[in-house]
């Protein structure tokens, strides 16, 4: 299967447990640069073919039978003969292969060619793409309709609501049923009323200003929204007119209402338009938060919370003590980690059964709720030749 950068991030977020678990019999990860010009892709095919053959040889060294090794790479080899696959390439290609699993991503990111066979997928080259995209809510409000949606990157679905009013008339009736005010436009030539003027009637026949009615409407929607949603920490994007948004914001009690909103009538928008426009708002805020995190961690890089020793980084990541990990995407440190006694060995050159320790630290950091960044995301070098740094939680 194919995916771009955003799809990789979404897949990784939704399948974090799978991508960070030990694979059987081994995990094969291949990265390679690719050409966007079709007639120049012959060298890319050769590179992929050689990478797959190298992976098969490594599998055999690990004790996998030759027939099983070839079976494992069979689906990836089919790409070599698929002309359509090579016609729409990007800057780089990433492949993930294990038993009963194969997925590739054409990415707008170039890679140094590498084929890695070990217990876990090799993820450090994608450190800058591992973003945990947040879920969020979308509240659409017009006088005729109210809806709540839950979204994430690439999806937006309506929440089945029981309490939220369907429209302004129902909201005002729910708010004060004994004083409900109905509004209708009189027929042409109605007595004692100018053409098109609204007539208010109901118990008490109390006439309200238009803004007061909308304020009551906003309060009802706000109250019912807070009772309906399950996670009030998620960002909330509102879709409505500019006039009503500022009324709604004045009465809002939802803790994470975003200042940015989608202006216009939601009745004139398709679900895809709602999805695209709401995601752009959430993504821009999420991107700013990432940059703020990076600046915060950069300021901590020269404090006692910063770890520069690979053995300390490996053990701290396993013990859930790392809040953040910065890695050089192409750096590799081979060795082993023994969980029973928290012992780490480092090899000067890769030995049989070695695991890449920075990748293992990255995986453990993610498993334990920490954050991972590429050193390339920093605006400046953090420590000369240092190619990895961990930031302790405490």
ChimeraX attribute file (.defattr): number of C-alpha atoms within 10 A of each C-alpha:
attribute: neighborCount
match mode: 1-to-1
recipient: residues
	/A:1	8
	/A:2	15
	/A:3	17
	/A:4	15
	/A:5	16
	/A:6	16
	/A:7	15
	/A:8	22
	/A:9	21
	/A:10	22
	/A:11	15
	/A:12	19
	/A:13	16
	/A:14	13
	/A:15	11
	/A:16	17
	/A:17	13
	/A:18	12
	/A:19	19
	/A:20	21
	/A:21	15
	/A:22	15
	/A:23	18
	/A:24	12
	/A:25	17
	/A:26	22
	/A:27	24
	/A:28	27
	/A:29	23
	/A:30	23
	/A:31	24
	/A:32	20
	/A:33	23
	/A:34	27
	/A:35	20
	/A:36	15
	/A:37	12
	/A:38	14
	/A:39	10
	/A:40	12
	/A:41	16
	/A:42	12
	/A:43	12
	/A:44	17
	/A:45	17
	/A:46	12
	/A:47	17
	/A:48	25
	/A:49	16
	/A:50	13
	/A:51	20
	/A:52	23
	/A:53	17
	/A:54	15
	/A:55	24
	/A:56	24
	/A:57	16
	/A:58	20
	/A:59	23
	/A:60	15
	/A:61	13
	/A:62	15
	/A:63	10
	/A:64	16
	/A:65	13
	/A:66	14
	/A:67	10
	/A:68	15
	/A:69	22
	/A:70	19
	/A:71	14
	/A:72	24
	/A:73	19
	/A:74	13
	/A:75	14
	/A:76	18
	/A:77	17
	/A:78	9
	/A:79	15
	/A:80	16
	/A:81	10
	/A:82	10
	/A:83	10
	/A:84	10
	/A:85	12
	/A:86	22
	/A:87	14
	/A:88	12
	/A:89	20
	/A:90	19
	/A:91	15
	/A:92	20
	/A:93	26
	/A:94	25
	/A:95	20
	/A:96	19
	/A:97	21
	/A:98	21
	/A:99	16
	/A:100	7
	/A:101	12
	/A:102	17
	/A:103	15
	/A:104	19
	/A:105	20
	/A:106	22
	/A:107	22
	/A:108	15
	/A:109	17
	/A:110	18
	/A:111	20
	/A:112	12
	/A:113	16
	/A:114	17
	/A:115	21
	/A:116	20
	/A:117	24
	/A:118	22
	/A:119	21
	/A:120	24
	/A:121	26
	/A:122	26
	/A:123	19
	/A:124	26
	/A:125	20
	/A:126	21
	/A:127	22
	/A:128	18
	/A:129	19
	/A:130	23
	/A:131	20
	/A:132	15
	/A:133	18
	/A:134	16
	/A:135	18
	/A:136	22
	/A:137	26
	/A:138	26
	/A:139	20
	/A:140	21
	/A:141	26
	/A:142	18
	/A:143	16
	/A:144	12
	/A:145	14
	/A:146	21
	/A:147	21
	/A:148	22
	/A:149	22
	/A:150	18
	/A:151	22
	/A:152	18
	/A:153	21
	/A:154	12
	/A:155	14
	/A:156	21
	/A:157	14
	/A:158	14
	/A:159	15
	/A:160	11
	/A:161	16
	/A:162	9
	/A:163	14
	/A:164	22
	/A:165	23
	/A:166	18
	/A:167	17
	/A:168	23
	/A:169	18
	/A:170	18
	/A:171	25
	/A:172	23
	/A:173	17
	/A:174	17
	/A:175	17
	/A:176	11
	/A:177	13
	/A:178	11
	/A:179	16
	/A:180	21
	/A:181	21
	/A:182	19
	/A:183	14
	/A:184	11
	/A:185	13
	/A:186	15
	/A:187	11
	/A:188	11
	/A:189	10
	/A:190	13
	/A:191	9
	/A:192	6
	/A:193	14
	/A:194	11
	/A:195	13
	/A:196	13
	/A:197	14
	/A:198	13
	/A:199	15
	/A:200	16
	/A:201	15
	/A:202	14
	/A:203	11
	/A:204	11
	/A:205	13
	/A:206	13
	/A:207	14
	/A:208	11
	/A:209	9
	/A:210	8
	/A:211	12
	/A:212	11
	/A:213	17
	/A:214	20
	/A:215	18
	/A:216	19
	/A:217	25
	/A:218	24
	/A:219	22
	/A:220	22
	/A:221	28
	/A:222	20
	/A:223	16
	/A:224	17
	/A:225	22
	/A:226	16
	/A:227	12
	/A:228	17
	/A:229	16
	/A:230	9
	/A:231	11
	/A:232	17
	/A:233	13
	/A:234	17
	/A:235	20
	/A:236	26
	/A:237	25
	/A:238	24
	/A:239	27
	/A:240	23
	/A:241	17
	/A:242	14
	/A:243	12
	/A:244	19
	/A:245	18
	/A:246	14
	/A:247	18
	/A:248	22
	/A:249	17
	/A:250	11
	/A:251	16
	/A:252	18
	/A:253	14
	/A:254	17
	/A:255	12
	/A:256	15
	/A:257	19
	/A:258	15
	/A:259	12
	/A:260	14
	/A:261	20
	/A:262	19
	/A:263	14
	/A:264	16
	/A:265	15
	/A:266	22
	/A:267	15
	/A:268	8
	/A:269	12
	/A:270	9
	/A:271	14
	/A:272	12
	/A:273	12
	/A:274	18
	/A:275	21
	/A:276	14
	/A:277	14
	/A:278	25
	/A:279	23
	/A:280	12
	/A:281	17
	/A:282	23
	/A:283	15
	/A:284	10
	/A:285	14
	/A:286	16
	/A:287	13
	/A:288	11
	/A:289	12
	/A:290	15
	/A:291	14
	/A:292	12
	/A:293	14
	/A:294	20
	/A:295	13
	/A:296	11
	/A:297	20
	/A:298	19
	/A:299	10
	/A:300	14
	/A:301	17
	/A:302	12
	/A:303	10
	/A:304	10
	/A:305	16
	/A:306	20
	/A:307	20
	/A:308	16
	/A:309	12
	/A:310	19
	/A:311	20
	/A:312	15
	/A:313	27
	/A:314	25
	/A:315	21
	/A:316	22
	/A:317	26
	/A:318	21
	/A:319	14
	/A:320	17
	/A:321	18
	/A:322	30
	/A:323	21
	/A:324	23
	/A:325	27
	/A:326	27
	/A:327	25
	/A:328	20
	/A:329	22
	/A:330	13
	/A:331	13
	/A:332	16
	/A:333	17
	/A:334	18
	/A:335	21
	/A:336	20
	/A:337	20
	/A:338	10
	/A:339	11
	/A:340	6
	/A:341	8
	/A:342	14
	/A:343	13
	/A:344	16
	/A:345	13
	/A:346	18
	/A:347	12
	/A:348	8
	/A:349	10
	/A:350	14
	/A:351	12
	/A:352	11
	/A:353	14
	/A:354	18
	/A:355	24
	/A:356	24
	/A:357	22
	/A:358	29
	/A:359	25
	/A:360	24
	/A:361	25
	/A:362	29
	/A:363	25
	/A:364	22
	/A:365	26
	/A:366	23
	/A:367	17
	/A:368	15
	/A:369	12
	/A:370	20
	/A:371	21
	/A:372	26
	/A:373	24
	/A:374	21
	/A:375	22
	/A:376	14
	/A:377	15
	/A:378	15
	/A:379	11
	/A:380	10
	/A:381	13
	/A:382	17
	/A:383	12
	/A:384	7
	/A:385	7
	/A:386	13
	/A:387	19
	/A:388	21
	/A:389	22
	/A:390	29
	/A:391	26
	/A:392	20
	/A:393	13
	/A:394	8
